Amino acid sequence: MNENWRVSGFYNYLDSSVGPHSAFFQDDRDEERETFIHTYIDRATGMQMTSELDCPGM
């Protein structure tokens, strides 16, 4: 070993959980559906985009 060697380390313990929560899907349709409208910002263009996606569990 010489002065050009280095030993380092890192340790992290995070005791956490999400817990109970609910999700909100904004959609104007009143009827029962198998899809939902997802609105997001496209990181490449900065424009608001929408996609129709399958509902989870369907």
mmCIF file of the N, C-alpha and C atoms, coordinates in Angstrom:
data_MODEL
# 
_entry.id   MODEL 
# 
loop_
_atom_site.group_PDB 
_atom_site.id 
_atom_site.type_symbol 
_atom_site.label_atom_id 
_atom_site.label_alt_id 
_atom_site.label_comp_id 
_atom_site.label_asym_id 
_atom_site.label_entity_id 
_atom_site.label_seq_id 
_atom_site.pdbx_PDB_ins_code 
_atom_site.Cartn_x 
_atom_site.Cartn_y 
_atom_site.Cartn_z 
_atom_site.occupancy 
_atom_site.B_iso_or_equiv 
_atom_site.pdbx_formal_charge 
_atom_site.auth_seq_id 
_atom_site.auth_comp_id 
_atom_site.auth_asym_id 
_atom_site.auth_atom_id 
_atom_site.pdbx_PDB_model_num 
ATOM 1   N N  . MET A 1 1  ? 0.841   -1.189 0.000   1.00 0.00 ? 1  MET A N  1 
ATOM 2   C CA . MET A 1 1  ? 0.000   0.000  0.000   1.00 0.00 ? 1  MET A CA 1 
ATOM 3   C C  . MET A 1 1  ? 0.879   1.243  0.000   1.00 0.00 ? 1  MET A C  1 
ATOM 4   N N  . ASN A 1 2  ? 0.364   2.308  -0.570  1.00 0.00 ? 2  ASN A N  1 
ATOM 5   C CA . ASN A 1 2  ? 1.081   3.584  -0.577  1.00 0.00 ? 2  ASN A CA 1 
ATOM 6   C C  . ASN A 1 2  ? 0.086   4.732  -0.442  1.00 0.00 ? 2  ASN A C  1 
ATOM 7   N N  . GLU A 1 3  ? 0.533   5.969  -0.603  1.00 0.00 ? 3  GLU A N  1 
ATOM 8   C CA . GLU A 1 3  ? -0.316  7.156  -0.390  1.00 0.00 ? 3  GLU A CA 1 
ATOM 9   C C  . GLU A 1 3  ? -1.380  7.342  -1.465  1.00 0.00 ? 3  GLU A C  1 
ATOM 10  N N  . ASN A 1 4  ? -1.379  6.564  -2.546  1.00 0.00 ? 4  ASN A N  1 
ATOM 11  C CA . ASN A 1 4  ? -2.372  6.673  -3.608  1.00 0.00 ? 4  ASN A CA 1 
ATOM 12  C C  . ASN A 1 4  ? -3.597  5.798  -3.365  1.00 0.00 ? 4  ASN A C  1 
ATOM 13  N N  . TRP A 1 5  ? -3.603  4.999  -2.322  1.00 0.00 ? 5  TRP A N  1 
ATOM 14  C CA . TRP A 1 5  ? -4.728  4.135  -1.994  1.00 0.00 ? 5  TRP A CA 1 
ATOM 15  C C  . TRP A 1 5  ? -5.667  4.834  -1.032  1.00 0.00 ? 5  TRP A C  1 
ATOM 16  N N  . ARG A 1 6  ? -6.936  4.509  -1.147  1.00 0.00 ? 6  ARG A N  1 
ATOM 17  C CA . ARG A 1 6  ? -7.909  5.091  -0.229  1.00 0.00 ? 6  ARG A CA 1 
ATOM 18  C C  . ARG A 1 6  ? -8.976  4.049  0.100   1.00 0.00 ? 6  ARG A C  1 
ATOM 19  N N  . VAL A 1 7  ? -9.360  3.963  1.339   1.00 0.00 ? 7  VAL A N  1 
ATOM 20  C CA . VAL A 1 7  ? -10.420 3.075  1.770   1.00 0.00 ? 7  VAL A CA 1 
ATOM 21  C C  . VAL A 1 7  ? -11.540 3.942  2.323   1.00 0.00 ? 7  VAL A C  1 
ATOM 22  N N  . SER A 1 8  ? -12.767 3.728  1.829   1.00 0.00 ? 8  SER A N  1 
ATOM 23  C CA . SER A 1 8  ? -13.903 4.491  2.328   1.00 0.00 ? 8  SER A CA 1 
ATOM 24  C C  . SER A 1 8  ? -15.131 3.588  2.325   1.00 0.00 ? 8  SER A C  1 
ATOM 25  N N  . GLY A 1 9  ? -16.193 4.022  2.993   1.00 0.00 ? 9  GLY A N  1 
ATOM 26  C CA . GLY A 1 9  ? -17.405 3.234  3.037   1.00 0.00 ? 9  GLY A CA 1 
ATOM 27  C C  . GLY A 1 9  ? -18.594 4.094  3.415   1.00 0.00 ? 9  GLY A C  1 
ATOM 28  N N  . PHE A 1 10 ? -19.781 3.488  3.299   1.00 0.00 ? 10 PHE A N  1 
ATOM 29  C CA . PHE A 1 10 ? -21.004 4.202  3.617   1.00 0.00 ? 10 PHE A CA 1 
ATOM 30  C C  . PHE A 1 10 ? -22.044 3.184  4.053   1.00 0.00 ? 10 PHE A C  1 
ATOM 31  N N  . TYR A 1 11 ? -22.812 3.510  5.056   1.00 0.00 ? 11 TYR A N  1 
ATOM 32  C CA . TYR A 1 11 ? -23.897 2.649  5.524   1.00 0.00 ? 11 TYR A CA 1 
ATOM 33  C C  . TYR A 1 11 ? -25.074 3.534  5.878   1.00 0.00 ? 11 TYR A C  1 
ATOM 34  N N  . ASN A 1 12 ? -26.289 3.110  5.453   1.00 0.00 ? 12 ASN A N  1 
ATOM 35  C CA . ASN A 1 12 ? -27.488 3.877  5.757   1.00 0.00 ? 12 ASN A CA 1 
ATOM 36  C C  . ASN A 1 12 ? -28.600 2.896  6.111   1.00 0.00 ? 12 ASN A C  1 
ATOM 37  N N  . TYR A 1 13 ? -29.276 3.129  7.227   1.00 0.00 ? 13 TYR A N  1 
ATOM 38  C CA . TYR A 1 13 ? -30.420 2.309  7.629   1.00 0.00 ? 13 TYR A CA 1 
ATOM 39  C C  . TYR A 1 13 ? -31.613 3.223  7.782   1.00 0.00 ? 13 TYR A C  1 
ATOM 40  N N  . LEU A 1 14 ? -32.682 2.933  7.043   1.00 0.00 ? 14 LEU A N  1 
ATOM 41  C CA . LEU A 1 14 ? -33.881 3.745  7.090   1.00 0.00 ? 14 LEU A CA 1 
ATOM 42  C C  . LEU A 1 14 ? -35.049 2.840  7.443   1.00 0.00 ? 14 LEU A C  1 
ATOM 43  N N  . ASP A 1 15 ? -35.541 2.956  8.651   1.00 0.00 ? 15 ASP A N  1 
ATOM 44  C CA . ASP A 1 15 ? -36.661 2.141  9.114   1.00 0.00 ? 15 ASP A CA 1 
ATOM 45  C C  . ASP A 1 15 ? -37.945 2.941  8.894   1.00 0.00 ? 15 ASP A C  1 
ATOM 46  N N  . SER A 1 16 ? -38.570 2.754  7.725   1.00 0.00 ? 16 SER A N  1 
ATOM 47  C CA . SER A 1 16 ? -39.762 3.539  7.398   1.00 0.00 ? 16 SER A CA 1 
ATOM 48  C C  . SER A 1 16 ? -40.746 2.688  6.605   1.00 0.00 ? 16 SER A C  1 
ATOM 49  N N  . SER A 1 17 ? -41.952 3.220  6.452   1.00 0.00 ? 17 SER A N  1 
ATOM 50  C CA . SER A 1 17 ? -42.964 2.571  5.630   1.00 0.00 ? 17 SER A CA 1 
ATOM 51  C C  . SER A 1 17 ? -43.902 3.630  5.064   1.00 0.00 ? 17 SER A C  1 
ATOM 52  N N  . VAL A 1 18 ? -44.591 3.277  3.996   1.00 0.00 ? 18 VAL A N  1 
ATOM 53  C CA . VAL A 1 18 ? -45.514 4.208  3.360   1.00 0.00 ? 18 VAL A CA 1 
ATOM 54  C C  . VAL A 1 18 ? -46.789 4.336  4.180   1.00 0.00 ? 18 VAL A C  1 
ATOM 55  N N  . GLY A 1 19 ? -47.301 3.226  4.694   1.00 0.00 ? 19 GLY A N  1 
ATOM 56  C CA . GLY A 1 19 ? -48.531 3.260  5.479   1.00 0.00 ? 19 GLY A CA 1 
ATOM 57  C C  . GLY A 1 19 ? -49.754 3.362  4.591   1.00 0.00 ? 19 GLY A C  1 
ATOM 58  N N  . PRO A 1 20 ? -50.942 3.489  5.186   1.00 0.00 ? 20 PRO A N  1 
ATOM 59  C CA . PRO A 1 20 ? -52.177 3.577  4.400   1.00 0.00 ? 20 PRO A CA 1 
ATOM 60  C C  . PRO A 1 20 ? -52.186 4.830  3.520   1.00 0.00 ? 20 PRO A C  1 
ATOM 61  N N  . HIS A 1 21 ? -52.685 4.692  2.315   1.00 0.00 ? 21 HIS A N  1 
ATOM 62  C CA . HIS A 1 21 ? -52.780 5.832  1.409   1.00 0.00 ? 21 HIS A CA 1 
ATOM 63  C C  . HIS A 1 21 ? -53.863 5.543  0.371   1.00 0.00 ? 21 HIS A C  1 
ATOM 64  N N  . SER A 1 22 ? -54.235 6.558  -0.361  1.00 0.00 ? 22 SER A N  1 
ATOM 65  C CA . SER A 1 22 ? -55.189 6.387  -1.458  1.00 0.00 ? 22 SER A CA 1 
ATOM 66  C C  . SER A 1 22 ? -54.669 7.142  -2.666  1.00 0.00 ? 22 SER A C  1 
ATOM 67  N N  . ALA A 1 23 ? -55.123 6.742  -3.827  1.00 0.00 ? 23 ALA A N  1 
ATOM 68  C CA . ALA A 1 23 ? -54.700 7.381  -5.068  1.00 0.00 ? 23 ALA A CA 1 
ATOM 69  C C  . ALA A 1 23 ? -55.868 8.169  -5.647  1.00 0.00 ? 23 ALA A C  1 
ATOM 70  N N  . PHE A 1 24 ? -55.556 9.241  -6.341  1.00 0.00 ? 24 PHE A N  1 
ATOM 71  C CA . PHE A 1 24 ? -56.571 10.071 -6.970  1.00 0.00 ? 24 PHE A CA 1 
ATOM 72  C C  . PHE A 1 24 ? -56.298 10.126 -8.462  1.00 0.00 ? 24 PHE A C  1 
ATOM 73  N N  . PHE A 1 25 ? -57.281 9.732  -9.254  1.00 0.00 ? 25 PHE A N  1 
ATOM 74  C CA . PHE A 1 25 ? -57.183 9.814  -10.703 1.00 0.00 ? 25 PHE A CA 1 
ATOM 75  C C  . PHE A 1 25 ? -58.197 10.846 -11.162 1.00 0.00 ? 25 PHE A C  1 
ATOM 76  N N  . GLN A 1 26 ? -57.727 11.910 -11.768 1.00 0.00 ? 26 GLN A N  1 
ATOM 77  C CA . GLN A 1 26 ? -58.630 12.950 -12.263 1.00 0.00 ? 26 GLN A CA 1 
ATOM 78  C C  . GLN A 1 26 ? -59.185 12.515 -13.607 1.00 0.00 ? 26 GLN A C  1 
ATOM 79  N N  . ASP A 1 27 ? -60.492 12.405 -13.675 1.00 0.00 ? 27 ASP A N  1 
ATOM 80  C CA . ASP A 1 27 ? -61.141 11.938 -14.900 1.00 0.00 ? 27 ASP A CA 1 
ATOM 81  C C  . ASP A 1 27 ? -62.587 12.423 -14.871 1.00 0.00 ? 27 ASP A C  1 
ATOM 82  N N  . ASP A 1 28 ? -63.089 12.966 -15.967 1.00 0.00 ? 28 ASP A N  1 
ATOM 83  C CA . ASP A 1 28 ? -64.435 13.519 -16.018 1.00 0.00 ? 28 ASP A CA 1 
ATOM 84  C C  . ASP A 1 28 ? -65.499 12.497 -16.375 1.00 0.00 ? 28 ASP A C  1 
ATOM 85  N N  . ARG A 1 29 ? -65.115 11.274 -16.699 1.00 0.00 ? 29 ARG A N  1 
ATOM 86  C CA . ARG A 1 29 ? -66.096 10.265 -17.099 1.00 0.00 ? 29 ARG A CA 1 
ATOM 87  C C  . ARG A 1 29 ? -66.832 9.730  -15.873 1.00 0.00 ? 29 ARG A C  1 
ATOM 88  N N  . ASP A 1 30 ? -68.160 9.594  -15.981 1.00 0.00 ? 30 ASP A N  1 
ATOM 89  C CA . ASP A 1 30 ? -68.981 9.132  -14.863 1.00 0.00 ? 30 ASP A CA 1 
ATOM 90  C C  . ASP A 1 30 ? -69.200 7.623  -14.856 1.00 0.00 ? 30 ASP A C  1 
ATOM 91  N N  . GLU A 1 31 ? -69.130 6.984  -15.999 1.00 0.00 ? 31 GLU A N  1 
ATOM 92  C CA . GLU A 1 31 ? -69.434 5.555  -16.076 1.00 0.00 ? 31 GLU A CA 1 
ATOM 93  C C  . GLU A 1 31 ? -68.263 4.704  -15.551 1.00 0.00 ? 31 GLU A C  1 
ATOM 94  N N  . GLU A 1 32 ? -68.583 3.445  -15.206 1.00 0.00 ? 32 GLU A N  1 
ATOM 95  C CA . GLU A 1 32 ? -67.556 2.488  -14.791 1.00 0.00 ? 32 GLU A CA 1 
ATOM 96  C C  . GLU A 1 32 ? -66.574 2.314  -15.948 1.00 0.00 ? 32 GLU A C  1 
ATOM 97  N N  . ARG A 1 33 ? -65.298 2.224  -15.658 1.00 0.00 ? 33 ARG A N  1 
ATOM 98  C CA . ARG A 1 33 ? -64.332 2.184  -16.742 1.00 0.00 ? 33 ARG A CA 1 
ATOM 99  C C  . ARG A 1 33 ? -63.162 1.251  -16.429 1.00 0.00 ? 33 ARG A C  1 
ATOM 100 N N  . GLU A 1 34 ? -62.452 0.858  -17.476 1.00 0.00 ? 34 GLU A N  1 
ATOM 101 C CA . GLU A 1 34 ? -61.274 0.008  -17.342 1.00 0.00 ? 34 GLU A CA 1 
ATOM 102 C C  . GLU A 1 34 ? -59.999 0.795  -17.592 1.00 0.00 ? 34 GLU A C  1 
ATOM 103 N N  . THR A 1 35 ? -60.141 2.067  -17.952 1.00 0.00 ? 35 THR A N  1 
ATOM 104 C CA . THR A 1 35 ? -58.974 2.920  -18.210 1.00 0.00 ? 35 THR A CA 1 
ATOM 105 C C  . THR A 1 35 ? -59.127 4.233  -17.444 1.00 0.00 ? 35 THR A C  1 
ATOM 106 N N  . PHE A 1 36 ? -58.037 4.983  -17.340 1.00 0.00 ? 36 PHE A N  1 
ATOM 107 C CA . PHE A 1 36 ? -58.084 6.320  -16.760 1.00 0.00 ? 36 PHE A CA 1 
ATOM 108 C C  . PHE A 1 36 ? -57.180 7.243  -17.564 1.00 0.00 ? 36 PHE A C  1 
ATOM 109 N N  . ILE A 1 37 ? -57.428 8.532  -17.438 1.00 0.00 ? 37 ILE A N  1 
ATOM 110 C CA . ILE A 1 37 ? -56.643 9.538  -18.149 1.00 0.00 ? 37 ILE A CA 1 
ATOM 111 C C  . ILE A 1 37 ? -55.515 10.001 -17.227 1.00 0.00 ? 37 ILE A C  1 
ATOM 112 N N  . HIS A 1 38 ? -54.273 9.844  -17.683 1.00 0.00 ? 38 HIS A N  1 
ATOM 113 C CA . HIS A 1 38 ? -53.090 10.253 -16.920 1.00 0.00 ? 38 HIS A CA 1 
ATOM 114 C C  . HIS A 1 38 ? -52.537 11.522 -17.549 1.00 0.00 ? 38 HIS A C  1 
ATOM 115 N N  . THR A 1 39 ? -52.396 12.594 -16.757 1.00 0.00 ? 39 THR A N  1 
ATOM 116 C CA . THR A 1 39 ? -51.845 13.862 -17.225 1.00 0.00 ? 39 THR A CA 1 
ATOM 117 C C  . THR A 1 39 ? -50.477 14.059 -16.583 1.00 0.00 ? 39 THR A C  1 
ATOM 118 N N  . TYR A 1 40 ? -49.490 14.437 -17.380 1.00 0.00 ? 40 TYR A N  1 
ATOM 119 C CA . TYR A 1 40 ? -48.120 14.594 -16.876 1.00 0.00 ? 40 TYR A CA 1 
ATOM 120 C C  . TYR A 1 40 ? -47.381 15.640 -17.703 1.00 0.00 ? 40 TYR A C  1 
ATOM 121 N N  . ILE A 1 41 ? -46.227 16.055 -17.215 1.00 0.00 ? 41 ILE A N  1 
ATOM 122 C CA . ILE A 1 41 ? -45.372 17.009 -17.932 1.00 0.00 ? 41 ILE A CA 1 
ATOM 123 C C  . ILE A 1 41 ? -44.244 16.222 -18.605 1.00 0.00 ? 41 ILE A C  1 
ATOM 124 N N  . ASP A 1 42 ? -44.098 16.373 -19.902 1.00 0.00 ? 42 ASP A N  1 
ATOM 125 C CA . ASP A 1 42 ? -43.017 15.724 -20.636 1.00 0.00 ? 42 ASP A CA 1 
ATOM 126 C C  . ASP A 1 42 ? -41.711 16.439 -20.291 1.00 0.00 ? 42 ASP A C  1 
ATOM 127 N N  . ARG A 1 43 ? -40.764 15.731 -19.722 1.00 0.00 ? 43 ARG A N  1 
ATOM 128 C CA . ARG A 1 43 ? -39.503 16.347 -19.279 1.00 0.00 ? 43 ARG A CA 1 
ATOM 129 C C  . ARG A 1 43 ? -38.673 16.875 -20.445 1.00 0.00 ? 43 ARG A C  1 
ATOM 130 N N  . ALA A 1 44 ? -38.783 16.263 -21.596 1.00 0.00 ? 44 ALA A N  1 
ATOM 131 C CA . ALA A 1 44 ? -37.988 16.700 -22.748 1.00 0.00 ? 44 ALA A CA 1 
ATOM 132 C C  . ALA A 1 44 ? -38.493 18.012 -23.328 1.00 0.00 ? 44 ALA A C  1 
ATOM 133 N N  . THR A 1 45 ? -39.832 18.188 -23.374 1.00 0.00 ? 45 THR A N  1 
ATOM 134 C CA . THR A 1 45 ? -40.400 19.373 -24.017 1.00 0.00 ? 45 THR A CA 1 
ATOM 135 C C  . THR A 1 45 ? -40.981 20.378 -23.029 1.00 0.00 ? 45 THR A C  1 
ATOM 136 N N  . GLY A 1 46 ? -41.310 19.925 -21.801 1.00 0.00 ? 46 GLY A N  1 
ATOM 137 C CA . GLY A 1 46 ? -41.948 20.809 -20.828 1.00 0.00 ? 46 GLY A CA 1 
ATOM 138 C C  . GLY A 1 46 ? -43.442 20.979 -21.070 1.00 0.00 ? 46 GLY A C  1 
ATOM 139 N N  . MET A 1 47 ? -43.983 20.251 -22.034 1.00 0.00 ? 47 MET A N  1 
ATOM 140 C CA . MET A 1 47 ? -45.395 20.360 -22.384 1.00 0.00 ? 47 MET A CA 1 
ATOM 141 C C  . MET A 1 47 ? -46.238 19.393 -21.560 1.00 0.00 ? 47 MET A C  1 
ATOM 142 N N  . GLN A 1 48 ? -47.500 19.780 -21.275 1.00 0.00 ? 48 GLN A N  1 
ATOM 143 C CA . GLN A 1 48 ? -48.439 18.892 -20.599 1.00 0.00 ? 48 GLN A CA 1 
ATOM 144 C C  . GLN A 1 48 ? -48.948 17.864 -21.591 1.00 0.00 ? 48 GLN A C  1 
ATOM 145 N N  . MET A 1 49 ? -48.890 16.595 -21.196 1.00 0.00 ? 49 MET A N  1 
ATOM 146 C CA . MET A 1 49 ? -49.306 15.494 -22.057 1.00 0.00 ? 49 MET A CA 1 
ATOM 147 C C  . MET A 1 49 ? -50.369 14.675 -21.340 1.00 0.00 ? 49 MET A C  1 
ATOM 148 N N  . THR A 1 50 ? -51.189 13.927 -22.093 1.00 0.00 ? 50 THR A N  1 
ATOM 149 C CA . THR A 1 50 ? -52.165 13.015 -21.506 1.00 0.00 ? 50 THR A CA 1 
ATOM 150 C C  . THR A 1 50 ? -52.050 11.663 -22.189 1.00 0.00 ? 50 THR A C  1 
ATOM 151 N N  . SER A 1 51 ? -52.328 10.620 -21.424 1.00 0.00 ? 51 SER A N  1 
ATOM 152 C CA . SER A 1 51 ? -52.349 9.250  -21.935 1.00 0.00 ? 51 SER A CA 1 
ATOM 153 C C  . SER A 1 51 ? -53.528 8.527  -21.306 1.00 0.00 ? 51 SER A C  1 
ATOM 154 N N  . GLU A 1 52 ? -54.153 7.635  -22.050 1.00 0.00 ? 52 GLU A N  1 
ATOM 155 C CA . GLU A 1 52 ? -55.205 6.794  -21.495 1.00 0.00 ? 52 GLU A CA 1 
ATOM 156 C C  . GLU A 1 52 ? -54.559 5.458  -21.151 1.00 0.00 ? 52 GLU A C  1 
ATOM 157 N N  . LEU A 1 53 ? -54.620 5.079  -19.873 1.00 0.00 ? 53 LEU A N  1 
ATOM 158 C CA . LEU A 1 53 ? -53.961 3.875  -19.371 1.00 0.00 ? 53 LEU A CA 1 
ATOM 159 C C  . LEU A 1 53 ? -54.975 2.920  -18.757 1.00 0.00 ? 53 LEU A C  1 
ATOM 160 N N  . ASP A 1 54 ? -54.634 1.646  -18.703 1.00 0.00 ? 54 ASP A N  1 
ATOM 161 C CA . ASP A 1 54 ? -55.462 0.639  -18.046 1.00 0.00 ? 54 ASP A CA 1 
ATOM 162 C C  . ASP A 1 54 ? -55.468 0.890  -16.538 1.00 0.00 ? 54 ASP A C  1 
ATOM 163 N N  . CYS A 1 55 ? -56.625 0.720  -15.895 1.00 0.00 ? 55 CYS A N  1 
ATOM 164 C CA . CYS A 1 55 ? -56.716 0.841  -14.439 1.00 0.00 ? 55 CYS A CA 1 
ATOM 165 C C  . CYS A 1 55 ? -55.919 -0.292 -13.805 1.00 0.00 ? 55 CYS A C  1 
ATOM 166 N N  . PRO A 1 56 ? -55.229 -0.023 -12.716 1.00 0.00 ? 56 PRO A N  1 
ATOM 167 C CA . PRO A 1 56 ? -54.497 -1.073 -12.024 1.00 0.00 ? 56 PRO A CA 1 
ATOM 168 C C  . PRO A 1 56 ? -55.446 -2.182 -11.580 1.00 0.00 ? 56 PRO A C  1 
ATOM 169 N N  . GLY A 1 57 ? -55.027 -3.420 -11.735 1.00 0.00 ? 57 GLY A N  1 
ATOM 170 C CA . GLY A 1 57 ? -55.841 -4.551 -11.320 1.00 0.00 ? 57 GLY A CA 1 
ATOM 171 C C  . GLY A 1 57 ? -56.852 -4.991 -12.349 1.00 0.00 ? 57 GLY A C  1 
ATOM 172 N N  . MET A 1 58 ? -56.907 -4.352 -13.499 1.00 0.00 ? 58 MET A N  1 
ATOM 173 C CA . MET A 1 58 ? -57.879 -4.736 -14.526 1.00 0.00 ? 58 MET A CA 1 
ATOM 174 C C  . MET A 1 58 ? -57.256 -5.773 -15.439 1.00 0.00 ? 58 MET A C  1 
# 
